[in-house]
Every structure is written in structure tokens, then in C-alpha cells.
Amino acid sequence: MTENQEPKSPSEDTPSEDAEVSEATGTTASTVEIPEGSSGATPELVEVPEEERLPPLDPGGELIVEPLAQQYRAVIKDLDYEVLREMFDRYWDAHGEAIAQNSRVKTRKKKGGKAGKNAKKVLESSMGFKKLYSEVLVQHVVSKIGDVLHISAMELHDFKEGAKPVIIVAFYYLPKLEVDEINLDVPYQMRVDEEKEYRGYCEYTLLQNRTLEDFDGDEIDPYHNVLMDVTATMDGQPFEQGSLRMQWMDLDRHPNKTLVNAILEHKKGDLFETEWLHEGKVVSAQVKIHALQTITYPELDDEFAKDLEFDSLDAFKEKFINDYRENVERQEEAMAIDGIISNIVESVTLPPLPEEWVEHKSAAAVNEHIRRVGNKKRALLSVGAKDENQMQARFRGQVYRTLVQQLAVKAYAEKYDLGDEEEDIKKHMKEHVNWIKK
């Protein structure tokens, strides 16, 4: 696990201007192909001095995590220039056109519309190899070091033909949760009643297939569909919740029986006033009845089931029961996973995390939320924030909790020797959960 962020130089104290590379390329480190047989020595790990470490994490003002996250430096030596050059070339072949366009480099193009070699040379010269190919280098570093949470700084030295390139990187390992025993007890919070759910589904299906016909008479029947206007007020103010504008009301199914009874005392075309109580307060309303419809429901029998493309009513029920059981299984799996993960998180000391990683992740979460919602104003309103900084603070705790949950899954898999396949882990949790039913 690593962050797709161009790191600063290990010797720098301020963020690098190179941090814009990921946005310029529009790709992720996971897309980089690393050729087999890449050479490189085992990284030399060096603890960062106390005065150079980062401050403790305070996600959203909810948690203070100590001790400080451990930062390391690695020197990856004896790299093969030709191997790195091939990796860079493959990356350029896949993403060079987008990089050239985003960088606004005016160069000739090869046949087929792709950016030519001169664009590549211009950008390698102006941006530098480390900045232009940062995602390739990040992926290569991760392949050498292993489980990396965040790379905060990186340098590339001696990248020239005939030399042995060297990569120097400052990074944080993916933390581990120290788990002794795992509590598999999880409260069972579902109410499973197949027959009750089937009856409800039948009512819903009949409602969806009802027939409505205009009623020419004036007398109102308790089973009519009524087109009406309702203008309601409460405490002298408009009460939108109780108001309708040219809307149909199924009298038999409507929950406001006081209003329904008042309607039944009138006829089509009437304009009248009525009252009812809402949460202990009086609602006054003016009601106008415009039109009436009769409602006819189909019989719940084999013929109806055939209209729905089933062989019989029994086949209709069998399909519902099977779907319902599958849905119950999915919900049970989700409950088992969430419950066991919560048990693990509650039983361990939460790991320290680098502040720069939390800032980067929470900023990315803010940007994604704004993109998903559509604009910044709506995004701020949706989380109750006054500005973008406050919104980012809201996401800090979420970022931390999400990572801790992922670490809990990893700890579970290691405890039971399950490997990294997500489906195997989920299956194991569901099979071994101990449901606590009230």
C-alpha cells in the first residue's frame, strides 16, 4: 500500500514542487509494469533522528496517537540503468500523450497522433527523470521494500548510461496491529421472517399492478383514489409536510385517518376546511377535491403469476424466498465482517501514523467528495463545514478509521493464515463468527 504522491527530496523541509506529477499524468502507480529480473540490493534502513520526526496525529480532535510514527530511509543501490530506462520508456509509451498535453509541450507528433520522441526529450530535460517518472520509481521502491504506507521523499542519482543508479527514499512502513486473541462474538441484529416478508412483497407487487379508472360519480368511497389540493398551516405558518398540490391520495392506504374521514364526509368538487394533530400541534387545512378514481387489484393466483412470467404462484414465491435468503446471507456476511473488525480494533493499541500522510489522504478525500457532490458549496453543507479546511478536519478521523479497519482485516488474515484474497477472508469470518442472539 503506498500513496501516489510525488515525494519531496529527503534533504528538503518544505513540500516539493514535484508534487504535481500525479495530477499531470493522470495515472496511478499500480499501472506501472515492472519487468522481471530487476536488479537491486536489499534496502539499507536507517532510523530518522528524533528532531526530524513528524508531530503526533490528532485526527479530527478525537484521538492523540503516541508514540510518533517511525520514519525510515532506504538506499537502493546497484540498480541497472537499462532496466530503469526500459521501465521509463514503457511508461512513456502508455502515458506520454497525456503527459505532453497536460504539460502543454508544443512538439511534433508521430503518425497516429501520439507525442513524438522530441516531446519526451523536452520533458525529461525540463522536468527531470525523478519528477517525470515518479510513479515508476515509487512502484519500483515498493517492490524492493515491501508494505509501504507512505513515501515522503525520494531522490534519483547517477541515472546515466554506464553508471549504477541509486534511489534514496524516506518512507513509512504500513503499521501492524498486534493481535493476541480475536473475539468472534458478534450480536445478531437481524429479524428474519420469510412469511412476513413474502406477504409484504405480495402487497407491494399487487400495488404495482393495480388498475386505476376514472369515477364519474360524486360520492367518495373509502377505497377511492382522490385527486386533491391541501393547503395546510401550523402555528400560522405554511406546513409543507401536510400540503398537497394536485396529487392523488389512496384513501385506504393513507396514514392520516383524520383527514381521510373528513374527505369521506364530502363529495367530488367540494372545498372545505378541516384540522388534525401533528406531534401535539393543531394543523389547519383547506381541502379541494378535484377527481375520483376506482382502484382494482389483481387476484394473487396462478394467472397473476403467469402475467409476471412465472409458471405458477408457487414458482413466484420460491423465487422471492431464494432471493430473500441470498439477501440475508449478504447482510449476515457484512454483519460478521463489521463485527469482527470492530472487536479487533477495540482490543488493540491503535498504531501511530505520519501527519503528512493523514493530511494528504484527508485532502484527497475532500477533493473526491466535492467531485462526487458536484460543487464545493453543496459539499460543505453535506458535512456541516464552514470552509474547506473545516471539511478536511471532518475527514481526518474517517481516514484514520478506514486504515485501521484495513489493518484489522490484515491482522485477521495473518492470524488464521488466509493469505491476501479478500473473498477468502470474508468467507472465513462468516464461517467462524459466533452469533450472539437475544
Helices and strands as residue ranges (DSSP letters): G 17-20, H 21-25, G 29-31, E 44-47, G 50-52, G 59-61, E 71-76, H 81-103, H 117-127, H 129-132, H 134-145, E 148-157, E 166-173, E 185-187, H 194-208, E 211-215, E 225-234, E 237-238, G 240-242, E 244-250, H 257-264, E 271-278, E 281-296, H 302-307, H 313-347, H 355-373, H 376-383, H 388-415, H 422-432, E 434-436
